[in-house]
Amino acid sequence: MQVSAIHVYPIKSLAGLSLSSSQVEITGFQYDRQWMLVDKQGKFLSQRTHPEMALIQVNLEKDQLLLSHKYDTNAFFRLPFIMDSGKKKQVSIWEDQLEASLPGPEVDEWFSDLLHMDCQLVKMGRGEKRWIKEKYQVNREHVSFADSMPYLIIGQSSLDDLNSRLDTPVPMERFRPNIVFSGGPAFAEEAWDRFTIGQVKFKSTKPCARCVLTTIDQNTGKKGKEPLYTLSQYRKSGEKIFFGQNLIALNRGKLAVGDNILL
C-alpha cells in the first residue's frame, strides 16, 4: 500500500489543494487549517451552512496564500503568512473556545464581499493549544482548526466500493482527506492501530463521522443527496455514518506521494 495523494486545506472549509509532499506536524500537515472564517460572534463558518465557500480557491506560494474564486477571475487576494493586525478574537469551533489572531480588515472585507455576509478571517494564535479529547491522546496532541483530529486517511478502494453503488460516482474531494492511499481492500484503514508511512508513525483514533458537507459538489457549490444517502444504507452505526479514519501523528517528519505504508 502506498500514499497516492496528499491534500491540505489552509483555510477551513474552503477548497483544498494537492501536494507531492508535505511536512508532518503534530497539529496536522504544515499549513493545514491554520486559518478559518468566523462570523461577527466568532463562530466558525463552513460549507455545511455556506456551500458557496467551496468555490473559493487557495494556493500556496512561497510566503503567502493566493486566494481566488473559481468563476470570478477578478476576485483574488494575496495573504502573506506574516499578515497580522496585532488584534485577537475569541472564536468557537464546535465545543472549543480559543483566542485567534486577526490578519487584518482588508482580507475580512474581501471575504465579506465575496460571500455576501459579514465575516472575518482568523489564524491559529501562536502558542495557542486546541487539545484533542483526552481519551485519544498519546503525547498530549493538539489540533489546528480541523473538526476534531489532525489527520484523515481514506483508501482509494473504499471510495471505489462506494462509487460501485452510486449512479453517479463522486470524487475523493467530497470527503476532504489529508492522505489517500492505493492498495488493500475497501475500508482496510479502519482495522489499523499504529502504523508507519515513510518515517512517520501514526495512530488511528476513531472513524470519521460524515455530514451534509459530503453532498456538496465542489465544482458548483450546490447540495444534493448523495453520497450520504447511499452511505447511510451500509455505513451507518447508531446515528452516525462513517467513511475514513482519523489519525494522530506520533512524530514529525516528511510525507510524500509514493511512500509505503507499513502495518
Rosetta silent file (secondary structure, phi, psi, omega in degrees, C-alpha in Angstrom):
SEQUENCE: MQVSAIHVYPIKSLAGLSLSSSQVEITGFQYDRQWMLVDKQGKFLSQRTHPEMALIQVNLEKDQLLLSHKYDTNAFFRLPFIMDSGKKKQVSIWEDQLEASLPGPEVDEWFSDLLHMDCQLVKMGRGEKRWIKEKYQVNREHVSFADSMPYLIIGQSSLDDLNSRLDTPVPMERFRPNIVFSGGPAFAEEAWDRFTIGQVKFKSTKPCARCVLTTIDQNTGKKGKEPLYTLSQYRKSGEKIFFGQNLIALNRGKLAVGDNILL
SCORE:     score description
SCORE:     0.000 S_00000001
   1 L     0.000  139.133 -176.200    0.000    0.000    0.000 S_00000001
   2 E  -136.030  151.822  172.121    1.279    3.441   -0.940 S_00000001
   3 E   -66.671  126.249  179.555    0.332    7.087   -0.482 S_00000001
   4 E  -109.070  -16.027  178.333   -1.371    8.183   -3.700 S_00000001
   5 E  -160.129  147.611  174.935   -2.352   11.744   -2.753 S_00000001
   6 E  -127.099  128.846 -178.009   -1.696   14.380   -0.093 S_00000001
   7 E  -127.056  139.885  171.863   -4.199   17.177    0.499 S_00000001
   8 E  -127.441  155.672 -177.082   -4.114   20.273    2.676 S_00000001
   9 L  -133.156   81.931 -172.654   -6.835   22.827    3.375 S_00000001
  10 L   -54.118  -42.517  177.917   -5.112   26.007    4.590 S_00000001
  11 E  -109.167  119.650 -175.304   -8.398   27.836    5.274 S_00000001
  12 L   -49.581  129.613  173.318  -11.006   25.636    6.908 S_00000001
  13 L    72.833    3.043  168.861  -13.883   24.636    4.595 S_00000001
  14 L   -91.372  177.378 -179.289  -12.502   26.377    1.508 S_00000001
  15 L   -58.627  145.564  177.416  -11.141   24.409   -1.452 S_00000001
  16 L   -94.777  179.452  175.585   -8.155   22.195   -0.730 S_00000001
  17 E  -141.565  153.531 -178.863   -5.038   21.600   -2.771 S_00000001
  18 E   -97.631  140.505 -179.994   -2.922   18.580   -3.648 S_00000001
  19 E  -127.330  154.022  176.203    0.788   18.400   -2.868 S_00000001
  20 L   -81.197  -22.974  176.727    3.510   15.946   -3.831 S_00000001
  21 E  -158.430  162.182  177.808    4.884   16.108   -0.287 S_00000001
  22 E  -158.500  154.400  179.172    4.245   17.883    2.991 S_00000001
  23 E   -82.534  130.107  178.536    5.754   18.339    6.414 S_00000001
  24 E   -87.835  120.813  173.933    4.006   16.365    9.165 S_00000001
  25 E  -113.356  165.993  179.778    3.368   18.380   12.324 S_00000001
  26 L   -63.948  -34.262 -177.145    1.579   17.236   15.471 S_00000001
  27 L   -82.060   -7.680 -174.995   -1.355   19.565   14.690 S_00000001
  28 E   136.353 -179.967  175.750   -1.675   18.345   11.070 S_00000001
  29 E   -59.030  151.302  176.057    0.186   18.892    7.815 S_00000001
  30 L   -53.157  131.935  179.836    2.063   22.194    7.565 S_00000001
  31 L    76.760   -8.135 -175.137   -0.415   24.993    6.708 S_00000001
  32 L   -71.424  119.125  175.940   -3.434   22.685    7.087 S_00000001
  33 L    51.349   44.693  174.467   -6.401   24.570    8.560 S_00000001
  34 L   -85.429  -16.274  177.238   -4.269   27.272   10.112 S_00000001
  35 E  -120.982  159.338 -177.557   -6.846   29.888    9.065 S_00000001
  36 E  -158.047  145.964  174.428  -10.621   29.910    9.467 S_00000001
  37 E   -93.535  139.002  178.825  -13.585   32.135    8.662 S_00000001
  38 E  -132.730  159.188  173.979  -15.874   33.203   11.503 S_00000001
  39 L   -83.531 -176.755 -175.679  -18.993   35.330   11.830 S_00000001
  40 L   -63.760  -23.909  179.039  -19.097   38.525   13.899 S_00000001
  41 L   -85.223   -4.568  178.683  -19.771   36.458   17.044 S_00000001
  42 L    90.726    6.381  179.138  -16.626   34.403   16.414 S_00000001
  43 E   -83.167  136.117 -175.638  -18.421   31.178   15.458 S_00000001
  44 E   -64.787  148.733  177.796  -16.708   29.202   12.698 S_00000001
  45 L  -108.087  146.279  177.895  -18.214   29.109    9.214 S_00000001
  46 L  -148.895  172.640  177.994  -18.275   26.056    6.969 S_00000001
  47 L   -64.333  -17.474  179.703  -19.787   24.653    3.791 S_00000001
  48 L   -55.555  -41.938 -179.162  -22.441   22.962    5.915 S_00000001
  49 L  -109.855  -15.400 -179.720  -24.344   26.245    6.069 S_00000001
  50 L  -133.154   72.999 -174.047  -22.485   28.207    3.368 S_00000001
  51 H   -60.151  -21.071  179.695  -21.848   25.759    0.495 S_00000001
  52 H   -65.938  -14.077  176.360  -20.601   28.581   -1.746 S_00000001
  53 H   -61.259  -23.346  179.627  -17.378   28.520    0.287 S_00000001
  54 H   -60.341  -24.317 -173.715  -16.385   25.520   -1.863 S_00000001
  55 H   -87.268   -3.134  178.427  -15.771   27.880   -4.778 S_00000001
  56 E   -91.367  118.387 -175.197  -13.043   29.901   -3.066 S_00000001
  57 E   -91.677  147.710  178.295   -9.659   28.530   -4.137 S_00000001
  58 E  -130.078  126.254  176.085   -6.487   28.591   -2.048 S_00000001
  59 E  -123.969  143.337  178.150   -2.987   28.171   -3.467 S_00000001
  60 E   -88.945  127.272  170.797    0.317   28.044   -1.624 S_00000001
  61 L  -116.925 -177.527 -170.950    3.056   30.371   -2.773 S_00000001
  62 L   -53.269  -48.489 -176.101    6.490   30.920   -1.262 S_00000001
  63 L  -135.236   23.919 -177.592    5.451   33.185    1.585 S_00000001
  64 E  -159.668  166.054  169.047    1.737   33.724    1.070 S_00000001
  65 E   -99.973  137.413  172.818   -1.639   32.257    0.189 S_00000001
  66 E  -103.592  114.878 -177.883   -3.169   33.227   -3.142 S_00000001
  67 E  -101.510  138.866  179.738   -6.951   33.364   -2.757 S_00000001
  68 E  -153.631  170.681  177.865   -9.279   33.374   -5.752 S_00000001
  69 E  -109.381  137.926 -174.637  -12.788   32.487   -6.876 S_00000001
  70 L   -55.744  -34.996 -173.973  -13.374   29.521   -9.138 S_00000001
  71 L  -120.900   -0.128  178.597  -15.564   31.503  -11.564 S_00000001
  72 L  -116.665   98.191 -174.825  -14.740   35.159  -10.903 S_00000001
  73 L   -68.211  -14.969  179.502  -11.353   35.933  -12.431 S_00000001
  74 L   -87.536   -9.514 -176.485  -11.390   39.431  -10.923 S_00000001
  75 L   -97.587  104.995  174.646  -11.628   38.133   -7.366 S_00000001
  76 E  -151.772  155.541 -178.833   -8.225   37.410   -5.870 S_00000001
  77 E  -150.324  133.338  176.120   -6.294   38.312   -2.721 S_00000001
  78 E   -98.270  119.818 -176.505   -2.687   37.721   -1.679 S_00000001
  79 E  -111.591   99.123  178.043   -2.459   36.830    2.004 S_00000001
  80 E   -61.825  142.942  179.170    1.116   36.909    3.365 S_00000001
  81 L   -57.613  -32.590 -175.129    1.768   34.298    6.052 S_00000001
  82 L   -87.629   -1.031 -177.807    3.019   37.051    8.356 S_00000001
  83 L   -59.842  122.223 -175.103   -0.046   39.294    7.872 S_00000001
  84 L  -156.430  123.590 -179.687   -1.210   40.193   11.386 S_00000001
  85 L   -78.401  -13.392 -174.825   -3.178   43.183   12.628 S_00000001
  86 L    87.043   -5.261  179.973   -1.952   42.623   16.186 S_00000001
  87 E   -98.292  155.312 -179.367   -5.561   42.135   17.301 S_00000001
  88 E  -119.675  160.961  176.776   -7.085   38.975   18.785 S_00000001
  89 E  -145.470  137.452  174.809  -10.567   37.474   18.732 S_00000001
  90 E   -79.461  125.099 -176.771  -12.244   34.846   20.851 S_00000001
  91 E  -125.199  159.055  177.418  -13.557   32.159   18.491 S_00000001
  92 E  -127.019  137.040  174.907  -15.562   28.976   18.826 S_00000001
  93 E  -136.474  112.060 -170.829  -15.273   25.769   16.825 S_00000001
  94 L    54.025 -124.576 -176.099  -17.672   23.062   17.925 S_00000001
  95 L   -92.043    2.772 -177.074  -17.304   22.858   21.708 S_00000001
  96 E   -95.868  141.270  172.113  -13.885   24.548   21.792 S_00000001
  97 E  -122.342  135.968  178.953  -13.212   28.211   22.523 S_00000001
  98 E  -155.516  167.842  179.386   -9.831   29.774   21.925 S_00000001
  99 E   -95.703  128.902 -179.779   -8.095   33.032   21.089 S_00000001
 100 E  -120.972  159.978  178.289   -7.127   33.550   17.458 S_00000001
 101 E   -89.287  149.639  176.744   -5.198   36.253   15.617 S_00000001
 102 E  -105.038  112.165  179.099   -6.831   38.643   13.137 S_00000001
 103 L   -58.052  -43.973  179.122   -4.742   39.079    9.955 S_00000001
 104 L   160.696  158.693 -176.538   -6.454   42.349    9.040 S_00000001
 105 H   -67.274  -23.448 -178.517   -9.580   44.196    7.881 S_00000001
 106 H   -64.353  -45.354 -179.997   -8.555   44.099    4.192 S_00000001
 107 H   -72.228  -32.149  175.492   -8.946   40.337    3.933 S_00000001
 108 H   -60.597  -43.846 -179.723  -12.138   40.466    6.041 S_00000001
 109 H   -64.571  -40.008  179.690  -13.644   42.899    3.543 S_00000001
 110 H   -61.273  -48.382  179.788  -12.608   40.705    0.610 S_00000001
 111 H   -67.038  -40.301 -179.137  -14.292   37.620    2.071 S_00000001
 112 H   -61.718  -41.365  177.386  -17.366   39.564    3.205 S_00000001
 113 H   -65.790  -41.135 -175.962  -17.911   40.934   -0.300 S_00000001
 114 H   -69.989  -37.672 -176.472  -17.393   37.524   -1.894 S_00000001
 115 H   -97.253   -2.711  179.104  -19.717   35.652    0.488 S_00000001
 116 L    57.248   44.380  176.707  -22.260   38.484    0.862 S_00000001
 117 L  -161.925  154.246  177.792  -22.091   38.369    4.648 S_00000001
 118 L   -74.113  120.600  177.951  -20.076   39.931    7.459 S_00000001
 119 L  -149.697  165.812  179.333  -17.228   37.611    8.313 S_00000001
 120 E  -133.653  148.834  173.411  -13.639   37.680    9.488 S_00000001
 121 E   -95.768  132.853  176.718  -10.581   35.585    8.784 S_00000001
 122 E  -122.712  157.611  178.392   -8.727   34.338   11.845 S_00000001
 123 E  -124.838  143.649  177.305   -5.428   32.498   12.226 S_00000001
 124 E   -54.818  124.029 -176.711   -4.445   29.970   14.864 S_00000001
 125 L   -66.836  142.567  178.773   -2.722   32.018   17.535 S_00000001
 126 L   -63.843  127.421 -179.322    0.957   31.402   18.172 S_00000001
 127 L    84.539   -7.178  179.416    1.309   29.263   21.273 S_00000001
 128 L   -76.851  135.972 -179.396   -2.433   28.545   21.345 S_00000001
 129 L  -119.189  123.107  173.788   -3.253   24.879   22.008 S_00000001
 130 L  -109.675   97.876 -171.775   -6.518   23.245   20.974 S_00000001
 131 E   -72.253  141.368  170.149   -6.279   19.861   22.638 S_00000001
 132 L   -75.591  165.719 -177.853   -7.843   16.765   21.142 S_00000001
 133 L   -58.730  139.868 -171.796  -10.066   14.788   23.506 S_00000001
 134 H   -57.340  -34.677 -176.426   -8.018   13.229   26.273 S_00000001
 135 H   -67.604  -16.029  178.712   -9.121    9.664   25.532 S_00000001
 136 H  -100.870   -5.943 -176.254   -7.450    9.895   22.090 S_00000001
 137 L   -76.162  145.036  169.439   -4.200   11.498   23.268 S_00000001
 138 L  -112.449  -47.901 -179.118   -0.884    9.651   23.391 S_00000001
 139 L  -129.988   47.603  179.564    1.507   12.570   23.959 S_00000001
 140 L    57.893   49.873 -178.843   -0.836   15.493   24.679 S_00000001
 141 L   -69.852  148.914  175.178   -1.662   16.020   20.992 S_00000001
 142 E  -132.701  171.139 -169.254   -3.414   19.161   19.836 S_00000001
 143 L  -137.381  158.535  177.512   -5.032   20.171   16.572 S_00000001
 144 L   -78.650 -135.570  178.638   -5.456   23.188   14.312 S_00000001
 145 L   -94.697   15.456  173.463   -8.919   24.265   13.107 S_00000001
 146 L   -61.844  161.519 -175.601   -9.773   20.789   11.742 S_00000001
 147 L   -55.572  -49.127 -178.165  -13.081   19.430   13.030 S_00000001
 148 L  -148.901  -30.125 -173.663  -11.553   17.139   15.641 S_00000001
 149 L  -129.041  154.678 -176.575   -8.364   15.342   14.576 S_00000001
 150 L   -68.468  -30.353 -174.663   -5.106   16.348   12.850 S_00000001
 151 E  -136.654  148.054  174.299   -5.249   13.779   10.020 S_00000001
 152 E  -131.812  126.387 -179.985   -7.826   11.902    7.953 S_00000001
 153 E  -118.130  140.630  177.899   -6.861    8.924    5.780 S_00000001
 154 E  -139.659  135.112  175.120   -9.021    7.163    3.159 S_00000001
 155 E   -82.873  141.589  177.013   -8.163    4.244    0.901 S_00000001
 156 H   -58.208  -33.796  178.988   -8.930    4.515   -2.802 S_00000001
 157 H   -63.129  -32.211  178.041  -10.550    1.070   -2.515 S_00000001
 158 H   -65.922  -43.198  177.281  -13.039    2.491   -0.013 S_00000001
 159 H   -67.272  -39.424  178.873  -14.116    5.176   -2.494 S_00000001
 160 H   -60.598  -39.622  178.106  -14.247    2.603   -5.298 S_00000001
 161 H   -61.807  -45.640  177.933  -16.578    0.477   -3.168 S_00000001
 162 H   -62.391  -47.331 -176.580  -18.874    3.452   -2.594 S_00000001
 163 H   -64.590  -25.890  177.118  -18.832    4.509   -6.246 S_00000001
 164 L   -67.541  -15.747 -178.756  -19.801    0.995   -7.345 S_00000001
 165 L  -102.259   -6.518 -176.329  -23.094    1.606   -5.501 S_00000001
 166 L  -101.677  146.762  173.624  -23.785    5.096   -6.900 S_00000001
 167 L   -68.668  -38.791  177.859  -25.438    6.017  -10.200 S_00000001
 168 L  -121.486  113.454 -178.533  -23.017    8.938  -10.492 S_00000001
 169 L   -59.820  151.181  176.623  -19.541    8.435   -8.981 S_00000001
 170 L  -113.851  149.153  178.539  -18.196   11.100   -6.626 S_00000001
 171 L   -80.999  162.110 -179.738  -14.570   12.276   -6.407 S_00000001
 172 H   -60.617  -26.536 -177.056  -12.427   11.871   -3.306 S_00000001
 173 H   -59.988  -22.196  177.906  -12.528   15.639   -2.706 S_00000001
 174 H   -59.803  -25.042 -172.935  -16.051   15.282   -1.287 S_00000001
 175 H  -104.129   -3.362  172.483  -14.505   13.691    1.814 S_00000001
 176 L    50.139   51.319  176.799  -11.624   16.141    2.337 S_00000001
 177 L   -77.352  160.173  170.000   -8.945   13.598    3.332 S_00000001
 178 L   -90.954  -37.216 -176.831   -5.357   14.532    4.103 S_00000001
 179 E  -127.819  128.908  173.164   -3.906   11.207    2.973 S_00000001
 180 E  -116.892  140.238  178.853   -5.195    8.900    0.228 S_00000001
 181 E  -131.081  155.161  176.502   -3.596    5.515   -0.383 S_00000001
 182 E  -107.208  155.757 -179.759   -3.779    2.825   -3.030 S_00000001
 183 L    93.171  158.580  179.021   -3.785   -0.932   -2.432 S_00000001
 184 L    82.501  161.042 -179.779   -5.555   -3.058    0.134 S_00000001
 185 L   -75.859  167.080  176.667   -9.265   -3.910    0.404 S_00000001
 186 L   -57.853  135.430  176.079  -12.072   -1.415    0.950 S_00000001
 187 L    64.745   21.810  175.602  -12.102    0.064    4.468 S_00000001
 188 H   -57.677  -34.821 -175.678   -8.780   -1.585    5.368 S_00000001
 189 H   -60.189  -23.816 -177.450   -7.832    1.643    7.163 S_00000001
 190 H   -72.725  -17.378 -177.881  -10.461    1.026    9.833 S_00000001
 191 H   -93.382   -5.837 -176.025   -8.602   -2.024   11.150 S_00000001
 192 L   -80.503  149.532  172.758   -5.267   -0.240   11.681 S_00000001
 193 L  -114.239  -84.390  174.293   -3.959    0.839   15.070 S_00000001
 194 E  -107.330  138.080 -179.276   -0.345    2.020   14.882 S_00000001
 195 E  -155.150  169.539 -175.770    1.420    2.111   11.523 S_00000001
 196 E  -124.623  135.777  170.595    4.214    3.894    9.686 S_00000001
 197 E  -122.064  119.468 -174.570    4.244    5.925    6.474 S_00000001
 198 L    60.782 -119.460  178.935    7.743    6.790    5.331 S_00000001
 199 L  -106.125    9.972 -173.941    9.485    7.870    8.547 S_00000001
 200 E  -108.891  131.554  176.905    6.335    8.971   10.377 S_00000001
 201 E   -94.199  132.679  178.417    4.469    6.900   12.934 S_00000001
 202 E  -120.592  158.233  172.117    0.695    7.337   13.084 S_00000001
 203 E  -132.242  131.756  174.847   -2.037    6.086   15.399 S_00000001
 204 E   -70.744  143.147  178.591   -5.686    5.642   14.482 S_00000001
 205 E  -113.928  -52.487 -178.684   -8.100    7.360   16.848 S_00000001
 206 E  -164.111  156.094  173.411  -11.658    6.918   15.543 S_00000001
 207 E   -64.140  154.519 -178.477  -13.689    6.522   12.337 S_00000001
 208 E   -91.901  117.990  176.207  -14.747    9.782   10.711 S_00000001
 209 E   -78.318  132.181 -173.690  -18.460   10.570   11.033 S_00000001
 210 L  -101.343  154.316 -175.379  -19.748   12.217    7.857 S_00000001
 211 L  -131.572 -170.123 -176.050  -22.148   15.109    7.411 S_00000001
 212 H   -63.739  -18.409 -179.978  -24.005   17.062    4.739 S_00000001
 213 H   -58.156  -30.992 -179.746  -20.736   18.590    3.506 S_00000001
 214 H   -66.779  -15.103 -178.597  -20.105   15.376    1.535 S_00000001
 215 H   -92.247    1.408 -177.272  -23.197   16.152   -0.566 S_00000001
 216 E   -92.692  120.765  176.285  -21.828   19.478   -1.845 S_00000001
 217 L   -67.865  118.091 -174.979  -20.495   19.445   -5.392 S_00000001
 218 L   -73.162   -9.164  176.520  -17.116   21.180   -5.070 S_00000001
 219 L   -92.858  -22.071 -176.484  -17.344   22.489   -8.637 S_00000001
 220 L  -119.330  -20.273 -174.754  -20.738   24.158   -8.264 S_00000001
 221 L    73.330   18.944 -178.668  -21.250   24.723   -4.542 S_00000001
 222 L  -104.678  143.556  178.776  -24.650   23.016   -4.814 S_00000001
 223 E   -88.517  148.825  172.678  -26.062   20.427   -2.398 S_00000001
 224 L  -133.504 -156.528  177.991  -27.517   17.072   -3.378 S_00000001
 225 L  -106.050  -25.805 -176.823  -28.476   13.845   -1.564 S_00000001
 226 L  -100.075  152.515    9.559  -25.510   11.679   -2.474 S_00000001
 227 L   -93.293    6.684 -174.022  -23.268   10.129   -1.383 S_00000001
 228 H   -62.400  -38.309 -178.906  -24.676   10.475    2.135 S_00000001
 229 H   -62.260  -47.800 -179.386  -27.911    8.649    1.307 S_00000001
 230 H   -66.875  -40.901  177.061  -26.118    5.595   -0.097 S_00000001
 231 H   -58.327  -35.451 -178.778  -23.556    5.611    2.712 S_00000001
 232 H   -65.315  -19.513 -177.989  -26.427    5.546    5.209 S_00000001
 233 H   -78.525  -23.522 -176.358  -27.545    2.224    3.720 S_00000001
 234 H  -143.346    0.002 -178.305  -24.372    0.347    4.649 S_00000001
 235 L  -124.289   24.290 -176.703  -22.004    2.575    6.634 S_00000001
 236 E  -100.587  136.350  174.631  -24.266    3.647    9.495 S_00000001
 237 E  -134.984  116.319 -172.625  -23.634    2.791   13.124 S_00000001
 238 L    66.016 -124.410  178.963  -26.098    4.156   15.623 S_00000001
 239 L  -101.626    4.847 -174.997  -26.931    7.655   14.442 S_00000001
 240 E  -113.425  150.271  177.745  -23.635    8.252   12.631 S_00000001
 241 E  -112.777  125.488 -171.629  -22.422    7.488    9.100 S_00000001
 242 E  -111.721  139.676  175.250  -18.724    6.626    8.847 S_00000001
 243 E  -161.332  112.782 -176.470  -16.241    6.974    5.997 S_00000001
 244 E   100.131  162.775 -176.006  -12.495    7.413    6.531 S_00000001
 245 E  -126.764  131.027  177.320  -10.271    7.100    9.576 S_00000001
 246 E   -83.133  147.781 -175.699   -8.969    9.846   11.860 S_00000001
 247 E  -138.193  159.893  162.241   -5.328    9.803   12.939 S_00000001
 248 E  -120.689  152.139  174.503   -2.720   11.464   15.106 S_00000001
 249 E   -95.605  134.653 -178.468    0.978   11.645   14.205 S_00000001
 250 L   -93.648  -10.228  173.425    3.359   10.370   16.892 S_00000001
 251 L  -154.074  164.059  177.668    6.402   12.151   15.466 S_00000001
 252 L   -85.619  162.428  179.021    7.265   14.866   12.968 S_00000001
 253 E   167.744 -164.303  179.532    8.700   14.183    9.540 S_00000001
 254 E  -121.775  137.728  177.720    8.009   14.471    5.838 S_00000001
 255 E  -116.364  142.409 -179.480    5.407   12.561    3.853 S_00000001
 256 E  -139.029  150.236  173.226    5.466   12.163    0.079 S_00000001
 257 L   -57.491  134.484 -177.725    3.300   10.599   -2.590 S_00000001
 258 L   100.086  -14.501  177.624    4.681    7.090   -3.196 S_00000001
 259 L   -61.743  141.752  178.223    5.655    6.470    0.439 S_00000001
 260 E   -81.871  149.580  174.705    4.907    2.930    1.589 S_00000001
 261 E  -103.449  122.668 -178.315    2.507    2.131    4.410 S_00000001
 262 E  -115.144  121.905 -178.158    3.865   -0.397    6.893 S_00000001
 263 L   -92.990    0.000    0.000    1.492   -2.025    9.363 S_00000001
